[in-house]
Amino acid sequence: MTSAPDGRATGPAAPTPPTTLLLLRHGETALTPHRRFSGSGGTDPELSGTGLAQAARAAASTLLAEAPVHAVISSPLRRCRQTAQAAAERLGLDVEIEDNLREADFGHWEGLTLDEIRTRHPADLRAWQSSATAAPTGATESLAEVAARTATARDALLARHPGRRLLLVSHVTPIKTLIAGALTAPAEATHAMHLSPASLSVLVHTGPRAAMHLYNDTSHLR
C-alpha cells in the first residue's frame, strides 16, 4: 500500500515494469570456426569478415527493432566491442563497457580445441567439466567465479536500469551463466548448452525473478 500526504491509504504501489536483458554473443573471429578456446587472457582477436557481417545482421534484427533499447553494454574484449558498436550505431546509442561481462580466463587452454585439451590436460578437463569450482589449467578463475562476477554485473545493471530494455554483448560463458542463473540451474549446466556466434537470447526480470523468453536465436543470420 502507498499513502497520501495526510496518511490515508491510496492503494497498492504500481509494480515496477520488467527489465529485459537482450543477450548477444559476439560474431565470429578467426578462431570460432575451428572451435578453439578464446578467453580473456588470449590474443583478443577481432571479428573476421564473417563476424562483421553477423554483427551487422544482429544489429538489424527484428528483436532489437521491435521496442526501444535503452542501453548497449559490452564486454571490454575487441570482438564484443565491434559487435556492440554495430548495434549501437543503428540504435543511436553509445557503447558502455562492463568488465565483468568479459569471457572466462582459459589459461593454458587458450587457442586449443577440445580434443587438444583432452590430449594435453585430461585430468584438468575432467575436473572442469564436473565441478564449477575447478579452473582450466593455468587459469585464474573457475566457472563458479565467472558466474559470480557475471551475476554482479547483472544485478548492478538491473538496479541502474529498472524497467528498461538493455542489450548486453558478451561471450559464451558469461551468457550461459546468466541463463543458468535465471533457470536456477547449477553452473555446471552450462556445459550442456550450445550458443551460436551472434545469437540472441532474452531474459526478462520482474523483481527477484527471471524468465527466459528466447534462447540462441539465429533467425536474423539466415
Secondary structure, DSSP 8 states (H G I E B T S, - for coil): -EE-TTS-EEE-------EEEEEEE---BTTGGGT----TTS----B-HHHHHHHHHHHT-HHHHSS---EEEE-SSHHHHHHHHHHHHHHT--EEE-GGGS----GGGTT--HHHHHHH-HHHHHHHHH-TT---TT-S--HHHHHHHHHHHHHHHHHHSTT-EEEEEE-HHHHHHHHHHHTT--GGGGGG----TT-EEEEEEETTEEEEEEEEE-GGG-
